[in-house]
Amino acid sequence: MASLSDDAKFLLDNLPMSGRITNQTAMNLTVWDFERLRRAKFELRDAGLVEIIASFGGPFGRTAATPILESPDIVLAANENELYEPFKNWILKEFRPTDHIQGRDLFEVIVSGNMRPKEAQRWEIPDLIAVSLKKYRFIPQLVFKTTSFEVKTKGSAFDPLGIFEAISHSKFGNETYYCFEWPKDTDFIDNEKYQRVQQEAKMHGIGLIQVWVTDIEKKFVSGKVILEASQTEYDPSMLSAFIGRYFPDEIKNRLMQLTQSW
């Protein structure tokens, strides 16, 4: 397993435990183009970990020799930064709009927590933010939505300051989630500190997501929405300034092209 590329490991981790999927389904799961999928799929085939059926759609699936990548031991992130990129990939899969059309609509996730300038206040910038924009052929309005995420490791998962930090970021998103690292299948519902976090979340419309690392190398995470976020209104001027400062030019240009705002 150590000799596999990151793409091959990611693809293997996302394959169903039984049965086969088509190339299109795999591309939807991974958000990759066909060539990137092909390379990872053939790498797994050459390692004897997947079987490919020679038919339309190229269905493939695990072989009997395929191990499960999830570690039986509890693996924790050393800091928030270790969670950012794996969690971004999880968001790209789990929060992508169901009617999103690749290449026409926009859906992007930006990691901003590691771009926080020294002069910025602690609660000024969310750790991650997802933005989606969709246009319909016969309707003049744009469907624009942002979702902000505040991420905490297990060590500070239920520190009440974390949920207040998420509340302060609601000005950037239609939805805001407080995301805490906690090992899978480990109870926390009866934890008094968690109950305080949950109380504040419900009061302010903040969603809650449990996050856990799924591999020893900390390349992948999984998650579970514990509490759905309420729909709110973002501050347009603050969000626009945030996008201007932290989004890469490629995404800003696509936003301007789609909205024809200039």
N, C-alpha and C positions, 0 to 999 in steps of 0.2 A: 504493500500500500504506500510506503514511503516514496517509491519511485514514480508514482503517478503525478501528473501535473495538477495544479489547483483546479483547472477547468474539469478535468476528468473526475476528480474527487467530488466537486460540486454537483456534476451531473449524476454521478452514482448515488449521492446522498438524496437526490430528489426523485429517483426512480421508485415506482410503487414496489411493494414487497413481492407482489406476484403479478403475472400478466405482462402485457407489452403495451407500449405507447408508440404513436407515430412521430415522425419528424416534426410535424406541425405542433403537436401537443408538447413535445420537448422544447421547441423554440418558444412557445408561450410560457412554459414553466421557467426557463432560464433567461428569457429576454435576450437571446443571442440570435445572430443571423445563421443561415444554413451552414456556411463554411466553418464557423467556429464550433457549431454543434457536431459537424461531421468529424472534425479532428478529435474532439473529446470522445465521441462515440466509438470511432475506430481504435483509439487508444485503449478503451475499455475492452473492446472485442479482442484486440491482440493480447491483452492481459488475461483473457479467459473469464472476464467478469460479466460480460453481456453477450447475448446471442442476437444476431440481426437476421431477420427473415427477408429473403430476396423477393419482395413484392411491392406493389404501389404503396407509397408512403413510408417505406423502409421501417416497419415496426420492429422494435427491439425491446429487450427486457433483461432482467437479471438471470444469471445461470445459478445452478445449485451451489457453485463454489463462491458466490458473491457474499462477502461479509457485510455486516451492518456497520456503518461508519460511526454510529453514535457510541461514545465511550460508556462503559458500565460504571466508571468512576465519575465523581462530581468534579467538573472542571470549571473554575471561576476565572473571570477576567481580572487582570492585575490592576487595571484602571479603565476609566470610561473610554479612552481612546481606542482600546482594543475591541470595544463593542461597536464602534461607529460603522466601519465598513461592512462587517458581517450583518449588522442590523439594517443597514441601507439595502443590501441585497434582499433581505427578508421583506422589507417594505415594498420594494419593487415588485415582488410577487404577490403579496397579500393585499396591498392597497391599490393596485392597478385597477382602474375602472373597468367593469365587465364589458362595456361597449367601446373600449378604447381600440382604435384602429392604428396599428403600427405604421409609422411613416406619414400619417396624416394628422393624427391628434398628438398632443404633447403630454407626456407624463415623465417627470424627472424628480429625483431625490437628491438633495444637496446636503453634504456634511458641512456644517458651519461651526460646530463646537471646537474644532481644532484650528479655526481661523480667527478666533476671538482676539482682537487687538489688546495690548496691555492696558490701554486707557479705558477699555470698556468695562462697565459695571458687571458684576457677577450675573445678574438676572436680565441682562440686556439682550442676549442672543440665544435662541434655541439651539439644541445640539444638532438636530436634523430638521429639514422641512421638505415636504413633498408638494409639488405644484402640478395641477392638471388643467388642461384647457382643451375644450372641444367645440367645434363649429358644426352646425347642421345646415344642410343645403338650403332649406326654405324658411329658416328662422333667423332673424337678424341678430338675436342676442347670442353672446358667447357664454358657454358654461365654464366658469373659472372657479377653481377650488384650491385652497391650500390647507395643509395639515402639518402642524408642528409637533415635534417630539422632544421631550426631555428625558435623558437616559442616566440611570444611576446603577452602580455596581452593587453587589449584595451587601457590602460593608456599610453602605449608606442608603440602602433600599427604602427604609421606612423612616428616614430622618424627615420630619415635617417640613424642613426648609426646602426639600426637593419638590414637594407638591406646590408650595408657594412660588417656587421658581417657574414651574410649569404654568401656573395661573398667570404670572406676569408675561408669559409668551403668547397668551391667547390673542393678543393684539395683532399677531402675525397670521393667524389661521382661522379658517372656518371651523376647524376641529383642532383640539389640542390633547395630546396624550402624555401621561407620565408613565415612563417605561422603567421597570425595576428588574434587575437581575435576581432570579431566584431559581434554584435547581428544580428540574422537572419532577413532578410527583412528590414534592416536599411540601408539607402543610404550612400555610401562613395565615389562613383565614382567622384563626383565633388569636393571632398576635396582636396585642393591644396597640402597638405602634402602627401596624398596618391598618387597624380599624380607624385610627385617627386620620391616616392618609386617605382612606376610602371615604370617610365622612366629609373631608374637605373637597375631595374630588366630586362627589355627588352634589355638594352645595354650589360648586362653581362650574359644573358641566364639563369637568376634565375627565377624559377617558383613562383607563388603566390597562397596561399591557405587561404581562409577565414574560420575561426573556431569559433564555438559558443557552449556554454554550453546548454544542453537540459533538465537538471533536477535540481531541487532545491538543491539536495545533491551533485551536481557537480561530479557525477560518470561517466557521459557520455557526449561526445561531438559529434557534427556532423561537416561537413565541405564541402567546395565547391572549386574546383580548378578554380581560376580566370585566371591564366596564366600558360600554360604548360612550364616546364623547358626544356632547350635545352640539348642535349646529349654532355657531355664533357669527358675528360680523367682524371682519378684520378692519384695521385702520388702513385705508388705502394709501395715505401718504407715507406712513411708517413702513408698510409692506413694500412699496415701490422703492423707497430708499434702501431697504434691506436687500432687495433683489439687485439693485444697482451696485451695491458694495460687495456682495458675497457670491453672486451667481457668476459662472463663467460666461464669457462673451457669446459662445455658441448658443447657450440657452436664452440669453437676453435677446439675441438677434431673432431667434425663432419666435419668442413671445411678441416682439414688435411686429414681425412679419404676419403672424396669425391675427393679432389684434388690430393691425394697421393703425397703430396709435400715433405714428409720426408721419 
